[in-house]
Amino acid sequence: MFELRWFKTFIWTLATFFAILFVLPLAYELFVIATPEMDASAERNSRQLVQFTSNIFSWVALFLGCLVAWNQRQTHIRRERLHKRVIERTREKRRQAREAQYEKLYGKKPPKGRSTS
């Protein structure tokens, strides 16, 4: 089965990035509308602080989410490789068992290039 856990994590990371980047300033604007008026300097300073905080949090969320998604992707790739090796080992053991059975029955090694099944 094709696993998309790392991709889902990446999409959630992007969603979180944009939510923090745009929703936090929007929430601040709603807060400004609902509260008594501030003087222009205080409002400008608080708006800059909210923008700065929003940018920092959104980039940190994006970076951490990408790290988690990358780790999940690497884990998925390692599991696929391990699974492939297990299948190859199982096939090799079955082939050796068939050859041993052939040798036991006929007293000679099976001919090359022919299936012993």
C-alpha atoms as one frame of an Amber mdcrd trajectory, in Angstrom:
protein
   0.000   0.000   0.000   1.289   3.433  -0.911   1.644   5.359   2.313   0.958
   9.098   2.236   1.368   9.909   5.924   4.343  12.201   5.284   2.424  14.029
   2.541  -0.598  14.540   4.800   1.714  15.934   7.469   3.227  18.315   4.932
  -0.228  19.527   3.816  -1.275  20.086   7.448   1.960  21.998   7.957   1.194
  24.291   5.033  -2.344  24.793   6.319  -1.004  25.693   9.768   1.544  28.041
   8.213  -1.102  29.973   6.295  -3.570  29.902   9.185  -1.055  31.463  11.558
   0.185  33.871   8.906  -3.273  35.214   8.037  -5.652  34.328  10.876  -3.617
  35.820  13.719  -3.516  39.319  12.129  -7.206  38.990  11.232  -8.024  38.095
  14.835  -6.031  41.120  15.931  -8.028  43.362  13.584 -11.258  42.010  15.089
  -9.816  42.670  18.548  -9.012  46.278  17.559 -12.554  46.771  16.273 -14.068
  45.396  19.502 -11.926  47.443  21.915 -11.860  51.171  22.612  -9.705  53.245
  20.295  -5.974  53.443  20.914  -3.752  56.293  19.911  -2.120  55.914  16.479
   1.363  55.151  17.779   0.224  52.387  20.157  -1.973  50.838  17.473   0.859
  50.901  14.933   3.288  49.347  17.426   0.859  46.629  18.464   0.015  45.873
  14.817   3.726  45.525  13.988   4.195  43.268  17.003   1.309  41.032  15.900
   2.675  40.864  12.339   6.149  40.008  13.608   4.815  37.343  15.998   2.618
  35.887  13.282   5.538  35.668  10.859   7.850  34.041  13.399   5.270  31.479
  14.567   4.202  30.609  11.035   7.783  30.038   9.831   8.626  27.983  12.918
   5.501  25.862  12.349   6.429  25.406   8.685  10.014  24.418   9.526   9.029
  21.941  12.259   6.258  20.453  10.129   8.638  19.970   7.214  11.113  18.245
   9.533   8.411  15.855  10.741   7.202  15.190   7.186  10.782  14.554   6.006
  11.362  12.146   8.890   8.129  10.284   8.082   9.119  10.089   4.409  12.557
   8.691   5.232  10.994   6.139   7.599   8.585   5.101   4.856  11.426   4.661
   2.353  13.432   2.576   4.870  10.398   0.353   5.533   9.862  -0.183   1.804
  13.513  -1.201   1.347  13.348  -3.541   4.330  10.140  -5.097   3.016  11.775
  -5.631  -0.382  14.791  -7.328   1.257  12.514  -9.606   3.303  10.649 -10.653
   0.150  13.941 -11.310  -1.683  15.258 -13.406   1.231  12.030 -15.410   1.340
  12.245 -16.097  -2.399  15.891 -17.126  -2.075  15.096 -19.522   0.791  12.251
 -21.072  -1.216  14.533 -21.463  -4.240  17.185 -23.130  -2.113  14.572 -25.421
  -0.550  13.314 -26.417  -4.027  16.861 -27.139  -5.173  17.543 -29.186  -2.024
  14.320 -31.142  -2.567  15.255 -31.779  -6.212  18.729 -32.910  -5.176  17.243
 -35.200  -2.513  14.806 -36.771  -5.000  17.074 -37.106  -8.034  20.543 -37.189
  -6.471  21.861 -34.388  -8.638  21.644 -30.628  -8.865  18.773 -29.206 -10.910
  19.646 -28.128 -14.449  20.455 -24.442 -14.818  17.807 -22.228 -16.383  14.904
 -24.559 -15.635  12.353 -24.152 -12.939  12.412 -26.808 -10.232   8.820 -26.290
  -9.144
